Amino acid sequence: MMSVNNLSKATMWQATTACDPAYDGVFYYAVKTTGIFCRPSCKSKVPNRENVAFFSNADKAKTAGYRPCKRCRPDLSIKNYDPLEFILEDTMQLIESNYDEKMSLHEIASRIGVSRFHLNRIFKEKTGCTPRIYLEKVRVKKAKELLLTTAFNNTEIGYQVGFQSMSSFYHAFKRNTGLSPSQFRAYYSGNTTSQELE
């Protein structure tokens, strides 16, 4: 089994520049200019060698004052980390927890810690839709719940679930359900099942 004690700094640097996952969990590298530490497999930009420090474990990097990278998550104690899976999960969780807020793709991406382009591409690759479309779907799902469980009118519901205008609410609702909010309420009131809310 590989141990950091058997590795030279040259070997660790080579593993870092090659983004070699075989060394994940064996050592961590930190970048002095950013204050962040990573797994050797991290796909972030290769730092300048003189700005890099190596650590045998994540706790030592934290003790030295470095923050864990949001892309490769060296603070998680799992050997094989798929950053794309975690970016996807974090994005979905962020959207589902904050669907009622005004959120641009730029803001979502910066809160997740990746670029807008990167987030859009990963999300579409993994789910078949963009974060913006996913946000719309979550809002419409919440609106459907409110239409069937409250006496709020369409305008109140539209703003409550995060739409910035009534026209955007109506268009999104019809695009996702085939019905207007009023038609949906009239059709499903009294005979809804949990499956129909999906």
C-alpha positions as CSV (number, residue, x, y, z in Angstrom):
1,M,0.0,0.0,0.0
2,M,1.2,3.5,-0.9
3,S,2.2,5.8,2.0
4,V,3.0,9.4,1.9
5,N,6.3,8.6,3.8
6,N,7.5,6.6,0.8
7,L,6.8,9.3,-1.8
8,S,9.2,12.0,-2.9
9,K,7.9,15.6,-3.5
10,A,8.7,15.1,-7.1
11,T,6.4,12.0,-7.3
12,M,3.7,13.9,-5.5
13,W,4.1,16.8,-7.8
14,Q,3.9,14.5,-10.9
15,A,0.7,12.9,-9.5
16,T,-0.7,16.4,-9.0
17,T,0.0,17.6,-12.5
18,A,-1.3,14.3,-14.0
19,C,-4.5,14.5,-11.8
20,D,-3.8,10.9,-10.9
21,P,-6.6,9.3,-8.8
22,A,-4.4,6.4,-7.7
23,Y,-2.9,8.9,-5.1
24,D,-6.2,10.0,-3.7
25,G,-6.2,9.4,0.0
26,V,-2.4,9.0,0.0
27,F,-1.6,12.7,0.1
28,Y,-3.2,16.1,-0.4
29,Y,-1.8,19.2,-1.9
30,A,-2.5,22.8,-0.9
31,V,-2.1,26.0,-2.9
32,K,-0.6,28.8,-0.9
33,T,-2.0,31.6,-3.1
34,T,-5.7,30.4,-2.9
35,G,-5.7,28.9,0.6
36,I,-7.4,25.7,-0.8
37,F,-6.3,22.1,-0.6
38,C,-7.2,19.3,-3.0
39,R,-7.0,15.6,-3.8
40,P,-4.3,14.7,-6.4
41,S,-7.0,13.8,-8.9
42,C,-8.6,17.3,-8.8
43,K,-9.2,18.7,-12.3
44,S,-8.7,22.4,-11.2
45,K,-6.0,24.5,-12.9
46,V,-2.4,23.2,-12.2
47,P,-0.8,25.6,-9.7
48,N,2.8,26.9,-9.8
49,R,5.1,24.4,-8.1
50,E,6.5,27.0,-5.7
51,N,3.0,27.7,-4.3
52,V,2.2,24.1,-3.4
53,A,2.5,22.3,-0.1
54,F,1.9,18.6,0.5
55,F,0.0,17.0,3.4
56,S,-0.4,13.4,4.5
57,N,-4.1,13.9,5.5
58,A,-6.9,16.4,5.2
59,D,-6.8,17.3,8.9
60,K,-3.2,18.5,8.7
61,A,-4.1,20.7,5.7
62,K,-7.0,22.2,7.6
63,T,-4.8,22.7,10.7
64,A,-2.4,24.6,8.5
65,G,-5.2,27.0,7.6
66,Y,-6.3,25.6,4.2
67,R,-10.0,25.2,3.1
68,P,-11.2,22.1,1.2
69,C,-11.7,22.5,-2.5
70,K,-15.4,22.6,-3.5
71,R,-14.7,20.7,-6.8
72,C,-12.8,17.6,-5.5
73,R,-14.1,17.7,-1.8
74,P,-10.9,16.4,-0.1
75,D,-12.8,16.8,3.2
76,L,-15.1,13.8,2.4
77,S,-13.7,10.5,3.6
78,I,-14.5,8.5,0.5
79,K,-11.8,7.0,-1.7
80,N,-13.3,7.4,-5.1
81,Y,-15.0,10.8,-5.4
82,D,-17.0,11.6,-8.5
83,P,-17.1,15.4,-8.4
84,L,-19.7,15.5,-11.2
85,E,-22.1,13.5,-9.0
86,F,-21.6,15.8,-6.1
87,I,-21.9,19.0,-8.2
88,L,-25.2,17.6,-9.5
89,E,-26.5,16.7,-6.0
90,D,-25.4,20.0,-4.5
91,T,-27.1,21.9,-7.4
92,M,-30.4,20.0,-7.0
93,Q,-30.3,20.5,-3.2
94,L,-29.6,24.3,-3.6
95,I,-32.5,24.7,-6.1
96,E,-34.9,22.6,-4.1
97,S,-34.1,24.6,-0.9
98,N,-34.2,28.0,-2.5
99,Y,-36.7,27.6,-5.4
100,D,-38.7,30.7,-4.2
101,E,-35.7,33.0,-4.5
102,K,-34.6,34.9,-7.6
103,M,-31.6,32.8,-8.8
104,S,-29.6,33.3,-12.0
105,L,-27.4,30.5,-13.4
106,H,-24.4,32.6,-12.5
107,E,-25.5,32.8,-8.8
108,I,-26.2,29.0,-8.7
109,A,-22.9,28.2,-10.2
110,S,-20.9,30.5,-7.9
111,R,-22.7,29.1,-4.8
112,I,-21.8,25.6,-6.0
113,G,-18.2,26.7,-6.8
114,V,-18.0,26.0,-10.5
115,S,-18.4,28.1,-13.7
116,R,-21.8,28.6,-15.3
117,F,-20.6,26.8,-18.5
118,H,-19.3,23.8,-16.5
119,L,-22.5,23.6,-14.4
120,N,-24.8,23.9,-17.4
121,R,-22.9,21.2,-19.3
122,I,-22.6,18.7,-16.3
123,F,-26.3,19.2,-15.3
124,K,-27.6,18.7,-18.9
125,E,-25.3,15.7,-19.4
126,K,-26.5,14.0,-16.2
127,T,-30.2,15.0,-16.1
128,G,-31.2,15.9,-19.7
129,C,-32.2,19.4,-18.7
130,T,-30.4,22.6,-17.7
131,P,-30.4,24.0,-14.1
132,R,-32.9,26.7,-15.2
133,I,-35.4,24.1,-16.5
134,Y,-34.9,22.1,-13.4
135,L,-35.6,25.2,-11.3
136,E,-38.8,25.8,-13.3
137,K,-39.9,22.1,-12.8
138,V,-39.4,22.4,-9.0
139,R,-41.4,25.7,-9.0
140,V,-44.2,24.2,-11.0
141,K,-44.3,21.1,-8.7
142,K,-44.6,23.4,-5.7
143,A,-47.3,25.5,-7.4
144,K,-49.3,22.3,-8.1
145,E,-49.1,21.4,-4.4
146,L,-50.3,24.9,-3.4
147,L,-53.1,24.9,-6.0
148,L,-54.5,21.7,-4.5
149,T,-53.8,22.3,-0.8
150,T,-54.4,26.1,-0.2
151,A,-56.9,28.8,-1.1
152,F,-54.2,31.1,-2.5
153,N,-55.0,32.6,-5.9
154,N,-52.8,32.0,-9.0
155,T,-51.0,35.3,-8.5
156,E,-50.1,34.6,-4.9
157,I,-48.9,31.1,-5.8
158,G,-46.9,32.3,-8.7
159,Y,-44.9,34.8,-6.7
160,Q,-44.7,32.5,-3.7
161,V,-42.9,29.8,-5.7
162,G,-40.4,32.3,-7.1
163,F,-41.7,33.4,-10.5
164,Q,-40.9,37.0,-11.2
165,S,-44.0,37.7,-13.3
166,M,-47.4,36.2,-13.9
167,S,-46.7,35.6,-17.6
168,S,-43.6,33.6,-16.8
169,F,-45.6,31.6,-14.2
170,Y,-48.5,30.8,-16.7
171,H,-46.1,29.9,-19.5
172,A,-44.0,27.6,-17.3
173,F,-47.0,26.0,-15.8
174,K,-48.6,25.3,-19.1
175,R,-45.3,24.0,-20.6
176,N,-45.0,21.5,-17.7
177,T,-48.6,20.4,-17.3
178,G,-50.4,21.2,-20.5
179,L,-52.9,23.2,-18.4
180,S,-53.2,26.7,-17.0
181,P,-53.1,26.9,-13.1
182,S,-56.9,27.5,-13.0
183,Q,-57.6,24.5,-15.2
184,F,-55.2,22.3,-13.2
185,R,-57.0,23.3,-9.9
186,A,-60.4,22.8,-11.4
187,Y,-59.5,19.4,-12.9
188,Y,-57.6,17.9,-10.0
189,S,-59.3,19.4,-6.9
190,G,-60.9,16.7,-4.8
191,N,-59.5,13.7,-6.8
192,T,-55.7,14.1,-6.6
193,T,-53.2,11.4,-5.9
194,S,-49.6,11.9,-5.0
195,Q,-48.6,10.5,-8.4
196,E,-50.5,13.3,-10.2
197,L,-48.3,15.9,-8.3
198,E,-45.1,14.5,-9.8
